[in-house]
Amino acid sequence: MFEVRIHGRGGQGVVTAAELLAAAAFADGRRAQAFPSFGSERTGAPVVAFCRIAERPIRLREPILRPDALIVQDATLLRQTDVLAGLADDGLVLVNSTRQLTELGLPGRGGRVVVVPASRLAREHLGRPLPNAALLGGFAALCGLIRLEAVTAAIRARFAGRLGEANAAAATAAYDLVHAQRKEPTRA
């Protein structure tokens, strides 16, 4: 079983990201489960959502405390809470930021921590800085667990018409950026 924890703020589509990730996993023939955890339910408040992906039925229902991967939709959370808590030693981290890893205070972890400017990509493609779809494209490139085609199909199924196409384009752009970063030597 592969477990993902998604950190962000209310209004960034954290819960939707977990649901889309689960839908993409289903499209790729896996079992998946997505669920949120809320504190105060208001725009800007920290939000955590979880997604489990497995080859067989998932019976667990508790929050993910030892994730295999983290998606951080808002880099300011890195200074406010221990986002990396419980992360597996070989865990993957995808952060929405235009800053370098050293500026964010993140260790290089052998190329297992990747930064992608998801809000900027979303602004370019959607006209709004909603990073969730772009981050899912980047996540597909980072982990190799789900195909980009499954991610974009889940996005198009959730968001009709132009909105779906714009989100799919942002996901594809993030996928391409992360894929290119993974081929380059890591700079911590």
Secondary structure, DSSP 8 states (H G I E B T S, - for coil): -EEEEEEEETTS-HHHHHHHHHHHHHHTT-EEEEEEEESS-STTSEEEEEEEEESS-----S--SS-SEEEES-TTHHHHS-TTTT--TT-EEEEE-SS-HHHHT---GGGTEEEE-HHHHHHHHHSS---HHHHHHHHHHHH-SS-HHHHHHHHHHHS-HHHHHHHHHHHHHHHHHHHHHHHS----
